Structures are given as C-alpha cells and as structure tokens.
Amino acid sequence: MTGLYLDEFSKVTLIGDSITAGRGSSDCSFDGEYILTINGRPYYAQTGHKCYASILKEYLESRYPGIEVANKGCNGLNSNHVCKFINQLSSIDDTVVFLMIGANNRKLPGGMQLLYHDLYRIIRHIRRMGTEVVLLTECPSTVANESRKNRKYHMPEVVNIVRQVATETGVLFVDCYEYLEKYRVERGLTIEEFMTPREEIASEYPLPKNEDDYTLTDFNRIPDGLHPPNSVHRLIAECIIKELDL
C-alpha cells in the first residue's frame, strides 16, 4: 500500500454510511454540525470520540496541527446517495476523501451493479476536483445481520465490488474487511464474539437495563452485528493509519 502524504495544511473528509457516522460506539451522539438533509431528514455530525472516524480525526489533528478533518458519515447512506449529494459531502478544497460505502446497497435491487457504477462516478467527480480518493472496505457483519429479510446481497459481495473498483481505477485502497477478519481468525473468535462482545458491552456501554427504556441515542450505541463495538472501531482506525503510513 502506497502511503498518503498529509501535512498541517491538508483538509480531510470522511464520507460513508452509519459505520463511518459512528454507530455502535459507546459514546455515539449525532449533535454536531449540520451535514445535509435527505428526504426531509436532517443529518448531523458525530461528536463522540470512540468511533473509527473520530479516532482517526484526533490522531491526524495531533500529528499535523492545523489539519482539518470532517466526518460526513450519515446513517442509511448508500452509493447512490453519495452520487446525488457529492457536492454537499465533499469540497473542492479537500485534499483527500476517504470513502466507505456499500453496506446499504445490500438492500437495493441491483445494488451491486449500482455500487460498481456509482463508485466510478464518485471517484471521477472527486478526481476532477484535484482531490485524492481513498476507498475503504466495510467491516464484516454477523450471520444474524446478513440473514435479515431485506438483504438482497451480502457484505463479501460489497467488499469484492470495492476491491474491484480500487484495482481498476488505481485509487488508494485500504481493505479494512480483510484486516478485521485476519485479526478475528487469528484469535479464534466467532463473528458474533467479534462484533457483539458481551463483556465489552457490559463494561463500556451505559445502556438502560430494560430495552423498553432505550432512547434513540441508546439504540445508536448498540453494537448490533453490523455497527461495530468500540474495539472494532479502534481496529478500523488502526488499519487505516498503518496501511497508509499516516
């Protein structure tokens, strides 16, 4: 993997779905700056510190004082949303855009073909602005999550499309999925133990005892088999930093 050059004058934007937005992390809170509105629903930035995007942001800010890092992750985003709202999600002033997208394409008819073509459109648009693109694969998900009725495709199919587009376009690429799976297998963990670790949730997640008392914020903070726990968010950030030699 070729390293990514950044300095104190760089402007970094992360674009993605709910994983980039920070769901699953124990301090997840969407009360930051306004990002955009889709179908009447406004989206606001993550202000928690334990999701991978926040960890990466804080790392880069400590290493390159003056750098600007913005998390534009939004719950429910699919590749077509990114195409449609790319001018609100990215800027001509960006030095680099990190893009992790595709999980929600699993629910769309023709979702993998759409993902393939949308990624090309997104990359072409960002490159025309003179901005670097880094494609990221999503994290693995549990059997229960992959078995939901609305899943027309599965995460390995999403990952393969992203890998294919990265190879064909020559953009910088970080295979977070492979990194996480290697970590999990080496430690003999099932996907359920990895993505929904009971001890970690019991010790780090301030959730009400009764699910009936959960607020929307509580639900956003639950590692549910797709949205990763703190430990996996940390690994994603670690993977990006290592693979790009940041």
N, C-alpha and C positions, 0 to 999 in steps of 0.2 A: 504494500500500500504506500503510495506517494504521500508525503507529509503535506500539510496545509499551512501556508505562511500567513500568519496574522501578526498585527502589531497594535500599538495603542491608538492608532487612527482607524482601525477596522470597524466595520458595522456588520454584525452577525444576526441573522434572522432564522428562527426555527419554525417550520411550518409542519403541521401534522394533525392527526385526529386526537382522540381523548387520551391516548398514551402520551403523546407529546404535551398535551394540555396539562397532564399531571394526575389523572385519575388513578386511584389505587394507593397513592401515597398518603401517609397518615395525617399530614397537615394540609391536604388539598383544600384550596379555597380560591374560588373564582371571583375575587373582588378587586382586581387590579384595573389597569387601563382598558378602555373600550377597544375592541378589535374590529368587529363588524356585525352586521345583522343579516341573518338568513331566514327567509320565510317568516319575518316578524319577530324572530328570536334574537335578542342581542347577546353577544359573546364578550366576555371579559377575561383578562389575563390572569394567570396563576400567580398567587402571592406566597404560596407555601415554599419551603426550602428543600423538600425531600424527594421531589420528582427528578427524573434524569435531566430535564431541561434546566431546572433551577440549579442543580449541582454543577452542570456544565457552565452555566452563566456565571456562577460565583467563582468557579475555577478560573475562567478566562479573565474575569474582572480583576482577580488577584494577581494573575500572571502578566496581564497587559493593562495597567492602569490607564483609563481613558477610553478603552474599548466599549462599544455599545452592543449589547446583546438583548434581543427581544424575542419572547416566546409568543408565537401567533398560533399555537395549537388550539383547536376548537373541538368540543365533543361532537361526534357524529359526522365529522367531515369525511367525504370520500374524494376520489381523484377528480371527479367532475366539478365538485365544489371548488377545489383548488384552481382548476382552469377558469371557472367563471369569475372567481374573486381574486385572481392572482395580483391585480393591481392594488388591492387593499391589503393583501397579505405580504407583499414584497415591495421594494422601492428601488429606484434607480441608484440610490445611494448605498445599497447593500454591497458589501464586499463578498459575502458568501451567504448562500441559503442552504440550510440543512432541511431535507425533506424526508419525512417518514409518513407514508400514506399507503392505504390499500386494505386495511382491516375491514372497513365498512363496505368495500366493494364486494366482500363475500356475500352480501345480502342483495346484490343487484343482479337482475337478469343480464347475462353478457358481461358480468362485472370484470372478468379478467381481460377480455378484449378491450373493454373501456379503459382499464387501468393502463394497459400497454400503450394505447394511443394517447391517453391523457398525459402520461409521463413524458412522452416525446414532445407534446405541445408545451408542457410546463418548462421542460429543460430548454427548448428552443427560445421561449419567451425570456427566460432569465438570462440566458447566454447573450441574447441581443442587447441586454442592458449592460453587458460587460461584467456580469456577476458570476462568480464561481458557484457550482452546484455540488452538493454532497448528498448522494442518495443513501438512505439508511433502511435496512430491513426491520420489520416489526418483531416483537417478541413472540415466542411460542404461546399457545393457549391450551387449556385443559381439554380433555375428552368431552366433558360436560358442555363446555362453551362451544366446541366445534360441532356438537350434536344438536344444537338448537334448531328448531324447525325453519328458521329464516336463513340458515346457512346454505347458500347455493354452491359455495366454494369453501375451501379450507386454507388455513394460513400457509402451509407449504406451497400451495399454488400461487398465493400472493407473493411469497418470497422468491419463487422462481421467476416470476414476471419482473420483479425489481432487479434481480441479478442479471436477467437477460438484457434489460434496457441499459443497465450500467455498463455491461460489456459492449453493447452495440454503440453506445454514444460516447464512451470513454470518459464519463464524468467520474469524479472521486466517489468512492463507494466504501461503505462500512457495513459488513454483514453482522449486525447485532444478533440476529437469529442464530447463526452458526456459533458465535461466541457464547451465547447463553446456553445453547444445547450442549456444547462441549463441556462447559462448567458443570451443568446438571448431571450429565452422564458420568463424568469423572468422579463425582461424589456419590454416585449411586442413588440419586433422588428420582422419584417419580415426578411426572409433570405436575401432579396435584401438590406434592410436597414442596415443589419449587415455586409454583405460582400462588399457592394459598397456604403458606406455612403457619400452622396453628399456633406454635409458641411465639413467633414474631407478632402475629396479630393480637394475641392475648396480652403481650407485654408492651407493645408500642402503639396500639390503636385505642384511643379513648372513645369507645363506642358504648351506647346505652346497652344494658343487659337484655332488654326486650326489643326485638326488631320492630314492634309496633310503635316504639318511641323514636325510631330513626328519623332524622330530618334529611332533606335533600343533600346537605353537606355530608352527613354520615354515609349516605349511600355512595357519594362520590369518593369517599375514603376507603371503601371496602375493596380489597383485592378479590376479584370475583372469577378468576380463571383466565381473564383477558387483560384486565387492568392490573399491572404488576405491583407487588408489595414494595416497601422501601428497599429491601435488599436487592431486588431485581432492577429497580430504578438506578441504584448505585452502580450495578454491573453494567448497565447500558451506558452510563456516563463514562465509566472506566474504559469500556470498549472503544468509545469514540476518541477519547483522549490518547489511548495507546496506539490505536490504528492510524491516527492522523499525526502522531508525534507532536501533540499540542503542548 
